[in-house]
Each structure stands twice: as C-alpha cells, then as structure tokens.
C-alpha cells in the first residue's frame, strides 16, 4: 500500500514527465551538431544538448558515445532508450528499432536525477565530405 508521500512523489514525477515530453517535442531539426561524450566522433543535436543540460545528464552522452563506434559499424541507425524508474535507477538500451529488436547495448545505471519515464533518442551515422563518418544522437522530433 502506498503512503501519502509515495502518492505525492508519483504525481510530481508524472508532472515532470509531461513537462519534459513537451520540452523534447518542441525541438525540430537542429542548427548545429555539438561535440559531446568521451569519444572523438560523437555529436549531439540542439535538442539532446538542451535536454541533457536540463536534466543534468551529460553522463548519458558519455555512455552512448562509448558504444556508438561499435553500433554505427553494425548499422546506420539505432534507437536509444533511457528507462528511468521512480527510485532513480535506470537502464540505457540501444537496438535496431525493429520488432523484435536486435539489442546492440544495455547498461544499468544505479542512480540518476533524470525524470522518471521512458525516453527515446535516435543514434545515426552521418558522413563528412571526406567520406569519414561520425555518430549523432538526436531526439525523434529532430529526425
């Protein structure tokens, strides 16, 4: 049985999730790619940069950037899902977006301040004029 504090926390999480959903959906396209993560060839869009700043989640870019070279070698596109529980624990997954999905990576996170919910991002391979590629993490509304 949930106590009054649990109900208040759930209501606050639901409100925060609604606000973040609206915020993420407001981004369409991007004006620039921003270097992020811990690898050289990993970039994010305006929307991902803003969401990570808002949520204090630059760590998300670090984690995805570590797996991006392997994922982008296998496929030009991946769906990255961040599933955050009410207790702050989370799981990051990347898969091919098909049904059933072929999972490329999965990493559990013990504690995060990211708003609870299931958050979807896209990881795409982009090509430079010289033929080399880099990975870009974007919001679905920016695709």
C-alpha positions, 0 to 999 in steps of 0.5 A, spaced: 500 500 500 502 506 498 503 512 503 501 519 502 508 521 500 509 515 495 502 518 492 505 525 492 512 523 489 508 519 483 504 525 481 510 530 481 514 525 477 508 524 472 508 532 472 515 532 470 514 527 465 509 531 461 513 537 462 519 534 459 515 530 453 513 537 451 520 540 452 523 534 447 517 535 442 518 542 441 525 541 438 525 540 430 531 539 426 537 542 429 542 548 427 548 545 429 551 538 431 555 539 438 561 535 440 559 531 446 561 524 450 568 521 451 569 519 444 572 523 438 566 522 433 560 523 437 555 529 436 549 531 439 543 535 436 540 542 439 535 538 442 539 532 446 544 538 448 538 542 451 535 536 454 541 533 457 543 540 460 536 540 463 536 534 466 543 534 468 545 528 464 551 529 460 553 522 463 548 519 458 552 522 452 558 519 455 555 512 455 552 512 448 558 515 445 562 509 448 558 504 444 556 508 438 563 506 434 561 499 435 553 500 433 554 505 427 559 499 424 553 494 425 548 499 422 546 506 420 541 507 425 539 505 432 534 507 437 536 509 444 532 508 450 533 511 457 528 507 462 528 511 468 524 508 474 521 512 480 527 510 485 532 513 480 535 507 477 535 506 470 537 502 464 540 505 457 538 500 451 540 501 444 537 496 438 535 496 431 528 499 432 525 493 429 520 488 432 523 484 435 529 488 436 536 486 435 539 489 442 546 492 440 547 495 448 544 495 455 547 498 461 544 499 468 545 505 471 544 505 479 542 512 480 540 518 476 536 525 477 533 524 470 525 524 470 522 518 471 519 515 464 521 512 458 525 516 453 527 515 446 533 518 442 535 516 435 543 514 434 545 515 426 551 515 422 552 521 418 558 522 413 563 528 412 565 530 405 571 526 406 567 520 406 569 519 414 563 518 418 561 520 425 555 518 430 549 523 432 544 522 437 538 526 436 531 526 439 525 523 434 522 530 433 529 532 430 529 526 425 
